[in-house]
Amino acid sequence: MGISAIDQGESTIDVSAWTQASSAHLAVLVFWWQLARKSDRKLTLTGLNPTFKTLAELGGVTCIETGECDASH
């Protein structure tokens, strides 16, 4: 879903259908974010539930919410 959307030029991906949050889900979101950055595009992820936000914060991966280039470093 994300890779094809990014390849088609989408800048926003809604993940509200994802009701479960795990480190695997988070890895997919970070991969999509990095893929968009490699194409010099900004990716906005919407519909992140509180569990995703907490998991990202605990993992130091705030780029998926903030969009900041260095947020995940």
FENQUITA-V824971 format. One record per residue. N is the residue number from 1. RES is the residue in three letters. SS is DSSP state (helix for helix, strand for strand, loop for the rest). PSI is psi in whole degrees, -180 to 180 (none if undefined). Layout:
# FENQUITA-V824971
n=[N N]
res=[RES RES]
ss=[SS SS]
psi=[PSI PSI]
This chain:
# FENQUITA-V824971
n=[1 2 3 4 5 6 7 8 9 10 11 12 13 14 15 16 17 18 19 20 21 22 23 24 25 26 27 28 29 30 31 32 33 34 35 36 37 38 39 40 41 42 43 44 45 46 47 48 49 50 51 52 53 54 55 56 57 58 59 60 61 62 63 64 65 66 67 68 69 70 71 72 73]
res=[MET GLY ILE SER ALA ILE ASP GLN GLY GLU SER THR ILE ASP VAL SER ALA TRP THR GLN ALA SER SER ALA HIS LEU ALA VAL LEU VAL PHE TRP TRP GLN LEU ALA ARG LYS SER ASP ARG LYS LEU THR LEU THR GLY LEU ASN PRO THR PHE LYS THR LEU ALA GLU LEU GLY GLY VAL THR CYS ILE GLU THR GLY GLU CYS ASP ALA SER HIS]
ss=[loop helix helix helix helix helix helix loop loop loop loop strand strand strand loop loop loop loop loop loop loop loop helix helix helix helix helix helix helix helix helix helix helix helix helix helix helix helix loop loop loop loop loop strand strand strand loop loop loop helix helix helix helix helix helix helix helix helix helix loop loop loop helix helix helix helix loop loop loop loop loop loop loop]
psi=[-52 -44 -46 -36 -43 -44 -30 4 7 143 -5 132 128 120 22 -21 -17 102 -21 146 127 172 -29 -43 -44 -40 -39 -45 -42 -41 -46 -44 -46 -39 -44 -42 -38 -24 16 39 152 136 130 127 123 163 17 122 165 -32 -41 -45 -42 -45 -44 -42 -45 -33 -2 26 66 -7 -32 -21 -39 -29 1 138 -43 10 -26 5 none]
